[in-house]
Amino acid sequence: MIETWVGLECTVNRVGDRFHDQVDRTGHSVRVSDIDRIASLGVGRLRYPVLWERMAPNCPNDRQWYRVDAHLARVRELGLAPIAGLTHHGSGPAYTNLLDPRFPELLARYAGDVAARYPWIDAWTPVNEPMVTARFAGLYGHWYPHHHSDQSFVRMVMHQALAIVLSMQAIRRINPTAEYVHTEDGGTVFSAPSLSYQADFENNRRDVLLDLLYGRVTAEHPQWEYLRRHGATESELAFFADAPVVPDVIGIDYYASSDRYLDHRLSNHPIESLGGNGAHRYADVSASHGMSGWRLGFGRALRRTYARYRTPVALTEVHLGCTREEQLRWLHAAWEAARDAEDAGVEVRAVTTWSLFGAFDWDRLVTTERGHYEPGAFDVRSSPPRQTAIARAVTSLASSGCMTHPVLAQRGWWEQHVRPKTSPGAQKPRHQPVLILGAGGTLGSAFVRHCQQRGLAHLALTRVDVDIREPLEVRRAIAAARPWAVINAAGFVNVDAAEHAVEDCLRTNALGAEYVADACARNGAQLLTFSTDLVFDGNQSTPYLEQHETRPLGAYGRSKAIAEHAVRACLPEALVVRTSAFFGPWDNANFVTSAMRAFARGGTVPACANMISPTYVPALVDAALDLLIDREGGVWHLSNRGAMSWCTFARFVAEQAGYDPELVDQHTPEGMGWIAVRPEYSVLGSERGSLMPTVEESLHQYLRSPQAHMVRARASERPETR
């Protein structure tokens, strides 16, 4: 039976003199309670870092065990079975590196010390993905020591292979039955026909370190001449042939970018992907995007590896930095591929859900710290880390061997071109949709757009289709759609008009929301509905949190406060998102677009000093969809991080767009022509999780949008006036 393993992204790599430490960045280093969270998933093994760079950063004899003692003690108490990792894409502490002849012996000495301190650990990975690390540090120059040569690459391969052998020998002197779990990227290199020779070379080179460990690299090996030509000695190679160290499990780490495609059509690809071998120029790109007919490779990697080595295999890193539904589909695809391989006779030990606490900056190969975060089974933007849908999927796989979620009925992006298997007369499966009410408005239309982009089955209904003020219409619409979730984006949104249409505002925002909640309760559907920062009175000087009491000043805010209570009374698990003033690329009436038009004409922009936290609609929609898929409930605050007045915001827009900030005129609320009383301070914070980007990040994204470019283009085309 296939086991469910887990692991946390724990890379400690070096760029120049800077060490990038994922264990610190995700906060796991100071949270022993994370071990309880992991144990609650009900999993078998845990890939766990006891990394050399963290335990002995300053000198070989200084072991800082306090960094991991408490964590490992809790691992043992809770009965988790760790696979201890000693280096993870690292080149060692600052006093060594992958080209240092001392590297193998220094790591082996450290391995023996770790085994002596924790003799109960029975499985080990001395070096994670050694071939990937050698490529990134020796061939491509991404990581320290930033070399770009075959000689450096080969030397790094030899040093890491020897380090593995010596480390396992040191560990087995303490624990003779200790298992060796080898991990490596499982990708395949494909190519255009004219470059097949290069693809063959790359695929042979991919396996060379494992072949060394199996004692297979003799004079007949296809990589023998390459290794000898670039610095490996015959005596070094003979050492491995005479004393092989065979893994007990070969772990395959497979990502969306693992499979590569070599393409001679250089003009089809960005310049950074272009390279060559001295004889031919070609682009090296992800096969998932550059190769026609590419198929997902989990099963291919399992079958190929098992056929070559006849050693039990496992998927040891399954993670996708993507939207939540695609993360679920990726995990599901890995599990199904492992089961299919097992049915075909492959000895599959496990599937490992990776990046339990997420990962930082892997979109840039951890070469810079830009703060790009990919959640995993837990989202560390909440304190304590919040379970996502991935955690629930892991628990389900561990207990029953299957996972369920409505989003799994649709295919991932990697399967969009694959025809479904259907039998004669079979009907197309019906996907349970997300029902979007109020699809004609700013928020509703944004949800429609994002559901389309994210591959979420959805049904969009406007006010013409269903009037949420009519309970029978709402019940009939939801019953007919049979959605797994309803997004209520309908409402009375004109804050000033609400003062003269109090009854209509209450009927739409409060009663309408209650009718939707009631219908969801009757049909077993999740609900996402929206509230506002205007439920607060503005008497604070620090951000409002979800727990703060609502005290609205105007009719619009009162209608939303009433709606919150009514919805939660009717459907306690409903997700109620409070947000703030919108700006985005698809709504021509929002503040930023209106200001941009005025700036482009050379006109002034009136703004007041009321403090807000602006909300970028695309970021809001994505965060809300993720929470919905995670089955979150209760009140959440979602607005951009950062507090500023309308006046400051307008000036910031002008500066970032290249206009004169002096075009912004500060006005009082009365001078703005506002009818409704608004709070002087309505900044939203969150005690549940900071899921939104900063205002600055979102404004920069907006300024790159087609709408922002269109505003500028139209202004430049405007004829001069006399």
C-alpha positions as CSV (number, residue, x, y, z in Angstrom):
1,M,0.0,0.0,0.0
2,I,1.3,3.4,-0.9
3,E,2.2,5.5,2.2
4,T,1.6,9.2,2.7
5,W,4.8,11.1,3.6
6,V,5.2,14.8,4.1
7,G,8.1,17.2,4.2
8,L,8.8,20.9,4.7
9,E,10.7,23.0,2.2
10,C,14.0,23.5,4.0
11,T,16.5,24.8,1.4
12,V,19.5,26.5,2.8
13,N,21.3,27.7,-0.3
14,R,24.0,30.3,-0.7
15,V,24.1,33.2,-3.2
16,G,27.3,35.2,-2.9
17,D,27.8,35.7,0.9
18,R,24.1,35.4,1.6
19,F,22.5,32.2,3.0
20,H,18.8,31.8,2.2
21,D,17.1,29.8,4.9
22,Q,13.6,28.5,4.2
23,V,13.3,27.1,7.8
24,D,13.7,30.6,9.2
25,R,11.7,32.3,6.6
26,T,8.6,30.1,7.1
27,G,9.0,30.5,10.9
28,H,9.3,26.8,11.5
29,S,12.6,27.2,13.3
30,V,10.8,28.9,16.3
31,R,7.6,26.8,16.3
32,V,8.0,23.5,18.0
33,S,4.1,23.4,17.8
34,D,4.5,22.7,14.1
35,I,5.4,19.1,14.9
36,D,1.9,18.7,16.5
37,R,0.3,20.2,13.4
38,I,2.2,17.7,11.2
39,A,1.3,14.7,13.4
40,S,-2.4,15.8,13.3
41,L,-2.3,14.9,9.5
42,G,-2.0,11.2,10.4
43,V,0.9,10.7,8.0
44,G,3.7,8.0,8.0
45,R,7.1,9.5,7.4
46,L,8.3,13.0,7.7
47,R,11.2,14.4,5.6
48,Y,12.9,16.6,8.2
49,P,15.9,18.9,8.1
50,V,18.8,18.6,10.4
51,L,20.9,20.7,8.1
52,W,24.6,21.2,8.3
53,E,24.5,24.9,7.5
54,R,22.1,25.4,10.4
55,M,23.7,23.2,13.0
56,A,27.3,24.1,12.4
57,P,27.4,27.4,10.7
58,N,30.7,28.8,12.2
59,C,33.2,26.0,12.5
60,P,33.1,22.2,12.1
61,N,33.3,21.5,15.9
62,D,30.6,23.9,17.0
63,R,27.3,22.0,16.9
64,Q,24.2,24.2,17.7
65,W,21.9,21.4,18.5
66,Y,19.5,23.7,20.3
67,R,18.2,24.7,16.9
68,V,16.5,21.3,16.5
69,D,16.6,19.4,19.8
70,A,13.1,20.4,20.9
71,H,11.6,19.8,17.5
72,L,13.1,16.3,17.2
73,A,12.1,15.4,20.8
74,R,8.5,16.2,19.9
75,V,8.8,14.2,16.6
76,R,9.9,11.2,18.7
77,E,7.2,11.8,21.4
78,L,4.4,11.8,18.7
79,G,5.7,8.7,17.0
80,L,6.6,10.4,13.7
81,A,9.2,8.6,11.6
82,P,11.7,11.2,10.3
83,I,13.9,11.0,7.2
84,A,16.7,13.3,8.3
85,G,18.1,15.6,5.6
86,L,21.7,16.9,6.2
87,T,22.1,19.2,3.2
88,H,19.3,20.6,1.0
89,H,20.6,22.4,-2.1
90,G,23.4,23.6,0.2
91,S,27.1,23.9,-0.5
92,G,27.9,23.5,3.2
93,P,28.6,26.1,5.8
94,A,30.8,29.1,5.0
95,Y,34.0,27.3,5.8
96,T,33.5,24.9,2.9
97,N,31.8,24.5,-0.5
98,L,31.0,21.9,-3.2
99,L,34.5,22.4,-4.8
100,D,36.3,21.9,-1.5
101,P,38.2,18.6,-1.4
102,R,37.3,18.5,2.3
103,F,33.6,18.7,1.7
104,P,32.9,14.9,1.7
105,E,34.8,14.2,4.9
106,L,33.4,17.2,6.7
107,L,29.8,16.3,5.8
108,A,30.5,12.7,6.9
109,R,31.9,13.8,10.2
110,Y,28.7,15.9,10.7
111,A,26.5,12.9,9.7
112,G,28.2,10.8,12.3
113,D,27.6,13.4,15.0
114,V,23.9,13.7,14.1
115,A,23.5,9.9,14.1
116,A,25.2,9.7,17.5
117,R,22.9,12.4,19.0
118,Y,19.7,11.0,17.5
119,P,20.4,7.2,17.2
120,W,16.7,6.5,17.0
121,I,16.4,8.1,13.5
122,D,16.3,5.2,11.0
123,A,16.2,6.9,7.6
124,W,18.6,9.5,6.1
125,T,19.1,11.7,3.1
126,P,22.7,13.1,3.4
127,V,22.5,15.2,0.2
128,N,19.2,16.3,-1.4
129,E,19.0,16.4,-5.2
130,P,22.8,16.4,-5.7
131,M,22.5,16.6,-9.5
132,V,20.2,19.6,-9.4
133,T,22.5,21.3,-6.9
134,A,25.6,20.6,-9.0
135,R,23.9,22.0,-12.1
136,F,22.6,25.2,-10.3
137,A,26.0,25.8,-8.6
138,G,28.5,24.5,-11.1
139,L,26.9,24.8,-14.6
140,Y,24.4,27.6,-14.4
141,G,26.0,29.8,-11.7
142,H,22.8,30.4,-9.8
143,W,24.1,29.3,-6.4
144,Y,27.5,29.5,-4.7
145,P,30.2,29.2,-5.8
146,H,28.6,30.4,-9.0
147,H,30.6,28.5,-11.6
148,H,29.8,27.9,-15.3
149,S,31.8,24.9,-16.4
150,D,31.7,21.2,-16.9
151,Q,34.8,20.8,-14.8
152,S,33.1,22.4,-11.8
153,F,29.9,20.5,-12.4
154,V,31.8,17.1,-12.5
155,R,33.8,18.0,-9.4
156,M,30.6,18.8,-7.5
157,V,29.0,15.6,-8.6
158,M,32.1,13.6,-7.4
159,H,32.3,15.4,-4.1
160,Q,28.6,14.9,-3.4
161,A,28.6,11.2,-4.4
162,L,31.6,10.6,-2.1
163,A,29.9,12.6,0.7
164,I,26.8,10.4,0.5
165,V,28.9,7.2,0.7
166,L,31.0,8.4,3.6
167,S,28.0,9.9,5.4
168,M,26.0,6.7,5.2
169,Q,29.1,4.7,6.4
170,A,29.3,7.1,9.4
171,I,25.6,6.8,10.1
172,R,25.6,3.0,9.9
173,R,28.5,2.8,12.4
174,I,25.9,4.2,14.8
175,N,22.8,2.5,13.4
176,P,23.7,-0.5,11.1
177,T,20.2,-0.8,9.8
178,A,19.7,2.9,8.9
179,E,18.0,3.4,5.5
180,Y,19.3,5.6,2.8
181,V,16.6,7.6,0.9
182,H,18.1,9.1,-2.2
183,T,16.3,12.1,-3.7
184,E,16.7,13.6,-7.2
185,D,14.7,15.6,-9.7
186,G,12.8,13.1,-12.0
187,G,12.5,15.2,-15.1
188,T,13.2,14.1,-18.7
189,V,14.8,16.2,-21.4
190,F,12.9,16.2,-24.7
191,S,14.0,17.9,-27.9
192,A,13.3,18.7,-31.5
193,P,14.6,15.9,-33.8
194,S,17.8,17.8,-34.7
195,L,18.8,18.0,-31.1
196,S,18.0,14.5,-30.0
197,Y,21.7,13.8,-29.5
198,Q,21.8,16.6,-26.9
199,A,18.7,15.3,-25.1
200,D,20.2,11.8,-25.0
201,F,23.3,13.2,-23.4
202,E,21.3,15.2,-20.8
203,N,19.2,12.2,-19.9
204,N,22.3,10.0,-19.5
205,R,24.0,12.7,-17.4
206,R,20.9,13.0,-15.2
207,D,21.4,9.5,-13.9
208,V,25.2,9.6,-13.5
209,L,25.4,10.1,-9.7
210,L,23.0,7.3,-9.0
211,D,24.9,5.1,-11.4
212,L,28.1,6.0,-9.4
213,L,26.4,4.9,-6.2
214,Y,25.3,1.6,-7.9
215,G,28.8,1.0,-9.1
216,R,27.8,1.2,-12.7
217,V,30.1,3.9,-14.0
218,T,32.8,1.8,-15.7
219,A,34.6,2.4,-19.0
220,E,31.5,1.2,-20.9
221,H,29.2,3.8,-19.3
222,P,28.0,6.5,-21.7
223,Q,29.2,9.2,-19.3
224,W,32.6,7.8,-18.7
225,E,34.4,9.9,-21.2
226,Y,32.6,13.0,-20.2
227,L,33.5,12.5,-16.5
228,R,37.1,11.7,-17.3
229,R,37.5,14.6,-19.8
230,H,36.3,17.1,-17.1
231,G,38.4,16.0,-14.2
232,A,37.2,12.7,-12.7
233,T,40.1,10.4,-12.2
234,E,40.0,6.6,-12.9
235,S,40.8,5.9,-9.2
236,E,37.8,8.0,-8.1
237,L,35.5,6.2,-10.4
238,A,36.9,2.8,-9.4
239,F,36.2,3.6,-5.8
240,F,32.4,3.7,-6.5
241,A,32.6,0.6,-8.7
242,D,34.3,-1.3,-5.9
243,A,32.2,-0.1,-3.0
244,P,28.7,0.8,-4.1
245,V,26.2,2.3,-1.7
246,V,22.7,1.4,-3.0
247,P,19.7,3.4,-1.8
248,D,16.9,1.7,0.0
249,V,14.5,4.1,-1.6
250,I,14.9,6.3,-4.6
251,G,12.9,9.5,-4.2
252,I,11.7,11.3,-7.2
253,D,11.1,15.1,-6.9
254,Y,8.9,16.2,-9.9
255,Y,7.8,19.7,-10.6
256,A,6.0,21.5,-13.5
257,S,9.4,22.7,-14.7
258,S,11.2,19.3,-14.3
259,D,10.7,18.2,-17.9
260,R,12.7,20.2,-20.3
261,Y,12.5,20.8,-24.1
262,L,15.4,21.8,-26.3
263,D,14.1,23.8,-29.3
264,H,16.1,25.0,-32.3
265,R,13.5,27.7,-33.0
266,L,15.2,30.4,-31.1
267,S,12.8,33.2,-32.0
268,N,9.9,31.4,-30.2
269,H,11.5,31.8,-26.8
270,P,12.8,34.5,-24.4
271,I,16.4,35.4,-24.6
272,E,17.2,34.2,-21.1
273,S,16.3,30.6,-22.3
274,L,18.8,30.6,-25.1
275,G,22.1,28.6,-25.0
276,G,23.9,26.0,-26.8
277,N,26.6,23.3,-26.8
278,G,29.2,24.8,-29.2
279,A,27.8,23.0,-32.2
280,H,24.1,24.1,-32.0
281,R,22.2,27.0,-30.5
282,Y,18.9,26.1,-28.8
283,A,16.4,27.2,-26.2
284,D,16.1,25.2,-23.0
285,V,12.5,25.7,-21.8
286,S,9.9,23.9,-19.7
287,A,8.4,21.1,-21.7
288,S,5.1,21.8,-20.1
289,H,4.9,25.0,-22.0
290,G,7.2,24.6,-24.9
291,M,6.6,21.1,-26.2
292,S,3.6,20.1,-28.3
293,G,1.9,16.9,-26.9
294,W,3.7,17.0,-23.5
295,R,2.2,14.9,-20.8
296,L,2.6,15.0,-17.1
297,G,5.5,12.9,-16.0
298,F,4.9,11.5,-12.5
299,G,4.2,8.0,-13.9
300,R,6.9,8.2,-16.5
301,A,9.5,9.1,-13.8
302,L,8.4,6.3,-11.5
303,R,8.4,3.6,-14.2
304,R,11.7,4.7,-15.7
305,T,13.5,4.9,-12.4
306,Y,12.2,1.5,-11.2
307,A,13.0,-0.2,-14.5
308,R,16.6,1.1,-14.3
309,Y,17.5,0.4,-10.7
310,R,14.9,-2.2,-9.4
311,T,14.8,-0.3,-6.1
312,P,11.6,0.8,-4.4
313,V,10.7,4.3,-5.5
314,A,8.7,7.2,-4.0
315,L,7.5,10.6,-5.0
316,T,9.4,12.6,-2.4
317,E,8.4,16.2,-3.3
318,V,4.9,17.0,-4.7
319,H,4.2,20.7,-4.7
320,L,3.0,23.3,-7.1
321,G,3.3,27.0,-6.7
322,C,-0.1,27.9,-8.1
323,T,-3.7,28.5,-7.2
324,R,-5.2,26.3,-4.5
325,E,-7.4,24.3,-6.9
326,E,-4.4,23.5,-9.1
327,Q,-2.4,22.5,-6.0
328,L,-5.1,20.0,-5.2
329,R,-5.2,18.7,-8.7
330,W,-1.4,18.4,-8.8
331,L,-1.4,16.3,-5.6
332,H,-4.3,14.2,-6.9
333,A,-2.5,13.6,-10.2
334,A,0.6,12.5,-8.4
335,W,-1.3,10.0,-6.2
336,E,-3.2,8.6,-9.2
337,A,0.1,8.2,-11.1
338,A,1.6,6.4,-8.2
339,R,-1.3,4.0,-7.9
340,D,-1.2,3.4,-11.7
341,A,2.5,2.6,-11.5
342,E,1.9,0.3,-8.5
343,D,-0.8,-1.5,-10.5
344,A,1.8,-1.9,-13.3
345,G,4.2,-3.7,-11.0
346,V,6.3,-0.8,-9.8
347,E,7.3,-0.9,-6.1
348,V,6.0,2.5,-5.0
349,R,6.7,3.2,-1.4
350,A,5.1,6.6,-0.9
351,V,3.8,10.0,-2.2
352,T,5.2,13.0,-0.3
353,T,3.3,16.2,0.1
354,W,6.0,18.8,0.1
355,S,6.3,22.4,1.3
356,L,4.1,21.8,4.4
357,F,4.6,25.4,5.5
358,G,5.0,26.8,2.0
359,A,8.1,28.2,0.3
360,F,9.6,31.6,-0.4
361,D,11.0,32.9,-3.7
362,W,11.3,29.6,-5.6
363,D,9.8,31.5,-8.6
364,R,13.3,33.1,-8.7
365,L,15.2,29.9,-7.8
366,V,15.9,31.4,-4.4
367,T,18.5,33.8,-5.8
368,T,16.8,36.9,-4.4
369,E,14.5,37.6,-1.5
370,R,11.5,39.3,-3.0
371,G,9.0,37.8,-0.5
372,H,7.0,35.7,-3.1
373,Y,5.2,33.1,-0.9
374,E,3.6,29.8,-2.0
375,P,1.4,28.3,0.6
376,G,1.5,24.6,1.3
377,A,-0.6,22.4,3.6
378,F,-0.3,25.2,6.1
379,D,-0.3,29.0,5.4
380,V,2.2,30.8,7.6
381,R,0.7,34.2,6.8
382,S,-1.7,33.3,9.6
383,S,-0.5,32.9,13.2
384,P,-0.6,30.1,14.1
385,P,-0.2,28.6,10.6
386,R,-3.6,27.9,9.1
387,Q,-4.6,24.6,7.5
388,T,-5.4,24.8,3.8
389,A,-7.3,22.4,1.6
390,I,-4.0,20.6,1.0
391,A,-3.8,19.6,4.7
392,R,-7.3,18.1,4.5
393,A,-6.3,16.3,1.4
394,V,-3.2,14.8,3.1
395,T,-5.3,13.6,6.0
396,S,-7.8,12.0,3.7
397,L,-5.0,10.3,1.7
398,A,-3.4,9.0,4.9
399,S,-6.6,7.6,6.3
400,S,-8.4,6.3,3.2
401,G,-6.1,6.5,0.2
402,C,-8.3,9.0,-1.6
403,M,-9.0,12.7,-1.7
404,T,-12.2,14.5,-2.6
405,H,-13.0,18.1,-3.4
406,P,-15.4,19.6,-6.0
407,V,-12.5,21.2,-7.9
408,L,-11.0,17.8,-8.7
409,A,-13.8,17.2,-11.2
410,Q,-12.0,19.5,-13.6
411,R,-8.6,19.0,-15.1
412,G,-5.5,20.9,-14.3
413,W,-3.8,23.2,-16.8
414,W,-1.4,20.4,-17.7
415,E,-4.3,18.2,-19.0
416,Q,-6.3,20.8,-20.9
417,H,-5.1,19.4,-24.3
418,V,-5.7,15.8,-23.4
419,R,-8.9,14.2,-24.6
420,P,-11.0,12.5,-21.8
421,K,-11.4,8.8,-22.0
422,T,-15.1,8.1,-22.9
423,S,-17.0,5.0,-23.9
424,P,-19.6,5.0,-26.7
425,G,-22.7,6.8,-25.5
426,A,-21.0,8.2,-22.4
427,Q,-22.2,11.6,-21.4
428,K,-19.9,14.5,-20.6
429,P,-19.5,14.7,-16.8
430,R,-21.3,17.6,-15.1
431,H,-19.1,19.7,-13.0
432,Q,-20.6,21.0,-9.8
433,P,-20.2,24.8,-10.2
434,V,-19.5,27.8,-8.1
435,L,-22.6,30.0,-8.4
436,I,-21.8,33.7,-8.7
437,L,-24.7,36.1,-7.9
438,G,-24.4,39.7,-9.0
439,A,-22.2,38.7,-11.9
440,G,-22.8,42.0,-13.7
441,G,-21.2,44.2,-11.0
442,T,-17.5,45.1,-10.4
443,L,-16.9,42.4,-7.9
444,G,-19.1,39.7,-9.6
445,S,-17.6,40.2,-13.0
446,A,-14.1,39.9,-11.5
447,F,-15.1,36.6,-10.0
448,V,-16.3,35.4,-13.4
449,R,-13.0,36.4,-15.0
450,H,-10.9,34.7,-12.3
451,C,-13.0,31.5,-12.4
452,Q,-12.4,31.4,-16.1
453,Q,-8.7,32.0,-15.7
454,R,-8.3,29.5,-12.9
455,G,-10.4,26.7,-14.5
456,L,-13.2,26.7,-11.9
457,A,-16.6,25.6,-13.2
458,H,-19.0,28.4,-12.5
459,L,-22.4,29.7,-13.3
460,A,-22.8,33.5,-13.4
461,L,-26.1,35.1,-12.7
462,T,-26.9,38.8,-12.9
463,R,-29.7,40.7,-11.3
464,V,-31.8,40.1,-14.4
465,D,-31.4,36.4,-13.8
466,V,-32.1,36.4,-10.1
467,D,-33.1,39.2,-7.7
468,I,-31.7,38.4,-4.3
469,R,-34.4,40.5,-2.7
470,E,-36.9,37.8,-3.7
471,P,-36.5,34.7,-1.5
472,L,-38.3,32.3,-3.9
473,E,-36.1,33.4,-6.8
474,V,-33.0,32.8,-4.7
475,R,-34.1,29.4,-3.5
476,R,-35.0,28.3,-7.0
477,A,-31.8,29.5,-8.6
478,I,-29.5,27.8,-6.0
479,A,-31.5,24.6,-6.0
480,A,-31.4,24.5,-9.8
481,A,-27.7,25.2,-10.0
482,R,-26.7,22.7,-7.3
483,P,-23.5,24.5,-6.6
484,W,-20.8,23.4,-4.1
485,A,-20.4,27.1,-3.3
486,V,-22.2,30.4,-3.8
487,I,-20.5,33.8,-4.1
488,N,-22.8,36.6,-3.2
489,A,-21.4,39.6,-5.0
490,A,-24.8,41.3,-5.4
491,G,-25.7,44.3,-3.4
492,F,-26.6,48.0,-3.1
493,V,-23.2,49.6,-3.5
494,N,-23.7,53.4,-3.7
495,V,-22.8,54.6,-0.3
496,D,-24.3,58.1,-0.7
497,A,-27.5,57.0,-2.5
498,A,-28.1,54.6,0.4
499,E,-28.9,57.6,2.6
500,H,-32.0,58.4,0.5
501,A,-32.9,54.8,-0.3
502,V,-32.5,53.2,3.2
503,E,-35.3,50.6,2.7
504,D,-34.0,49.4,-0.7
505,C,-30.4,49.3,0.7
506,L,-31.5,47.2,3.6
507,R,-33.7,44.9,1.5
508,T,-30.8,44.2,-0.9
509,N,-27.8,44.1,1.4
510,A,-29.3,42.6,4.6
511,L,-32.4,40.7,3.6
512,G,-30.9,39.6,0.3
513,A,-27.8,38.2,2.0
514,E,-30.0,36.4,4.5
515,Y,-32.1,34.8,1.7
516,V,-28.9,33.6,0.0
517,A,-27.6,32.1,3.3
518,D,-30.8,30.4,3.9
519,A,-30.8,28.8,0.5
520,C,-27.2,27.7,0.9
521,A,-28.1,26.1,4.2
522,R,-31.0,24.2,2.5
523,N,-28.8,23.0,-0.3
524,G,-25.6,22.2,1.6
525,A,-23.6,24.8,-0.3
526,Q,-20.7,26.9,1.0
527,L,-21.2,30.7,1.0
528,L,-18.9,33.6,0.4
529,T,-20.4,37.0,1.0
530,F,-19.0,40.5,1.4
531,S,-19.1,43.3,3.9
532,T,-17.3,46.5,4.3
533,D,-14.9,48.6,6.4
534,L,-17.8,51.1,6.8
535,V,-19.3,48.9,9.5
536,F,-16.8,50.7,11.8
537,D,-17.1,54.2,13.3
538,G,-13.5,55.3,12.8
539,N,-12.8,56.2,16.4
540,Q,-9.6,53.9,16.4
541,S,-6.2,54.9,15.3
542,T,-5.0,51.4,14.7
543,P,-6.3,48.9,12.1
544,Y,-9.7,47.3,12.8
545,L,-9.5,43.5,13.3
546,E,-12.2,40.9,12.8
547,Q,-13.1,40.8,16.5
548,H,-13.8,44.5,16.8
549,E,-17.4,45.6,17.4
550,T,-19.3,47.0,14.4
551,R,-20.6,50.6,14.9
552,P,-21.6,51.9,11.4
553,L,-22.2,55.6,10.8
554,G,-24.3,55.5,7.7
555,A,-27.1,53.5,6.1
556,Y,-24.8,51.5,3.8
557,G,-22.6,50.4,6.7
558,R,-25.7,49.5,8.8
559,S,-27.1,47.3,6.1
560,K,-23.8,45.4,5.9
561,A,-23.6,45.0,9.7
562,I,-27.1,43.6,9.8
563,A,-26.3,41.3,6.9
564,E,-23.2,39.9,8.8
565,H,-25.3,39.0,11.8
566,A,-28.2,37.5,9.7
567,V,-25.9,35.4,7.5
568,R,-23.9,34.0,10.4
569,A,-27.1,33.2,12.4
570,C,-28.5,31.4,9.4
571,L,-25.2,29.7,8.2
572,P,-22.5,29.9,10.9
573,E,-19.9,28.4,8.6
574,A,-20.4,31.1,6.0
575,L,-17.3,33.1,4.9
576,V,-17.9,36.8,5.4
577,V,-15.2,39.0,3.8
578,R,-14.9,42.6,4.9
579,T,-13.0,44.7,2.4
580,S,-12.4,48.4,1.5
581,A,-12.5,50.7,-1.4
582,F,-11.9,48.9,-4.7
583,F,-9.4,49.7,-7.5
584,G,-8.7,47.4,-10.4
585,P,-8.0,47.1,-14.1
586,W,-11.6,46.3,-15.3
587,D,-13.8,48.9,-13.7
588,N,-13.7,52.3,-15.3
589,A,-15.3,54.1,-12.4
590,N,-12.8,53.1,-9.6
591,F,-10.8,55.8,-7.9
592,V,-7.4,54.9,-9.5
593,T,-8.7,54.8,-13.0
594,S,-10.6,58.0,-12.6
595,A,-7.5,59.7,-11.1
596,M,-5.3,58.4,-14.0
597,R,-7.7,59.9,-16.5
598,A,-7.6,63.3,-14.8
599,F,-3.8,63.2,-14.4
600,A,-3.5,62.3,-18.1
601,R,-5.6,65.3,-19.1
602,G,-3.6,67.6,-16.8
603,G,-6.6,68.0,-14.5
604,T,-6.7,68.0,-10.7
605,V,-7.9,65.2,-8.5
606,P,-9.9,65.9,-5.3
607,A,-9.2,63.7,-2.4
608,C,-9.7,63.8,1.4
609,A,-7.7,62.9,4.4
610,N,-9.8,59.9,5.6
611,M,-7.6,56.9,6.3
612,I,-8.3,53.7,4.3
613,S,-6.7,50.5,3.2
614,P,-7.3,50.3,-0.6
615,T,-8.2,47.0,-2.1
616,Y,-7.0,45.7,-5.4
617,V,-9.8,43.6,-6.9
618,P,-7.8,40.9,-8.6
619,A,-5.8,40.2,-5.4
620,L,-9.1,40.2,-3.3
621,V,-10.8,37.7,-5.7
622,D,-7.9,35.3,-5.7
623,A,-7.5,35.4,-1.9
624,A,-11.2,34.9,-1.4
625,L,-11.4,32.0,-3.8
626,D,-8.5,30.3,-2.0
627,L,-10.3,30.7,1.3
628,L,-13.5,29.3,-0.2
629,I,-11.7,26.3,-1.5
630,D,-10.0,25.9,1.9
631,R,-13.5,25.8,3.4
632,E,-12.8,28.7,5.7
633,G,-15.7,30.4,7.5
634,G,-16.4,33.4,9.8
635,V,-15.3,37.0,9.2
636,W,-12.1,37.7,7.4
637,H,-10.6,41.1,6.6
638,L,-9.1,41.2,3.1
639,S,-7.6,44.5,1.9
640,N,-4.2,45.5,0.7
641,R,-1.6,45.8,3.4
642,G,-0.8,49.5,4.2
643,A,-2.8,52.4,5.5
644,M,-3.0,55.7,3.7
645,S,-5.4,58.6,3.2
646,W,-7.3,59.1,0.0
647,C,-5.1,62.1,-0.6
648,T,-1.8,60.2,0.0
649,F,-3.1,57.4,-2.2
650,A,-3.9,59.7,-5.0
651,R,-0.4,61.3,-4.8
652,F,1.2,57.9,-4.8
653,V,-0.8,57.0,-7.9
654,A,0.5,60.1,-9.6
655,E,4.1,59.5,-8.6
656,Q,4.1,55.9,-9.7
657,A,2.4,56.7,-13.0
658,G,4.8,59.5,-13.8
659,Y,2.4,62.5,-13.2
660,D,2.7,65.5,-11.0
661,P,1.5,64.7,-7.4
662,E,0.7,68.4,-7.0
663,L,-2.3,67.8,-9.2
664,V,-4.0,66.2,-6.1
665,D,-6.1,68.7,-4.1
666,Q,-7.0,67.9,-0.5
667,H,-10.6,68.4,0.4
668,T,-12.8,67.9,3.4
669,P,-15.5,65.2,3.2
670,E,-18.0,68.1,2.6
671,G,-15.9,69.5,-0.1
672,M,-15.9,66.0,-1.8
673,G,-19.7,66.3,-2.0
674,W,-20.2,63.2,0.1
675,I,-23.7,62.8,1.6
676,A,-23.1,59.8,3.8
677,V,-20.9,60.2,6.9
678,R,-17.8,58.0,6.5
679,P,-15.3,57.1,9.3
680,E,-12.2,59.2,9.4
681,Y,-10.2,56.0,10.0
682,S,-11.4,52.7,8.5
683,V,-8.1,50.8,7.9
684,L,-8.5,47.0,8.1
685,G,-6.0,44.7,9.7
686,S,-6.4,41.0,10.3
687,E,-5.8,38.6,13.2
688,R,-6.6,35.7,11.0
689,G,-4.0,36.1,8.3
690,S,-2.3,38.7,6.1
691,L,-3.1,37.2,2.7
692,M,-3.1,40.3,0.5
693,P,-0.1,42.1,-1.1
694,T,0.9,45.7,-0.2
695,V,-0.8,48.7,-1.8
696,E,2.5,49.4,-3.5
697,E,2.7,45.9,-5.0
698,S,-0.9,46.0,-6.3
699,L,-0.6,49.5,-7.7
700,H,2.5,48.4,-9.7
701,Q,0.5,45.5,-11.0
702,Y,-2.4,47.8,-12.0
703,L,0.0,50.1,-13.8
704,R,1.2,47.2,-15.9
705,S,-2.4,46.4,-16.9
706,P,-3.8,47.1,-20.4
707,Q,-6.3,49.5,-18.9
708,A,-3.6,51.7,-17.4
709,H,-1.8,51.7,-20.7
710,M,-5.0,52.5,-22.5
711,V,-5.7,55.5,-20.3
712,R,-2.2,56.9,-21.1
713,A,-2.5,56.1,-24.8
714,R,-5.9,57.9,-25.1
715,A,-4.5,61.0,-23.3
716,S,-1.5,61.1,-25.7
717,E,-3.8,60.9,-28.7
718,R,-6.1,63.7,-27.4
719,P,-5.8,66.7,-29.8
720,E,-4.4,69.9,-28.4
721,T,-7.0,72.6,-27.5
722,R,-6.6,76.2,-28.7
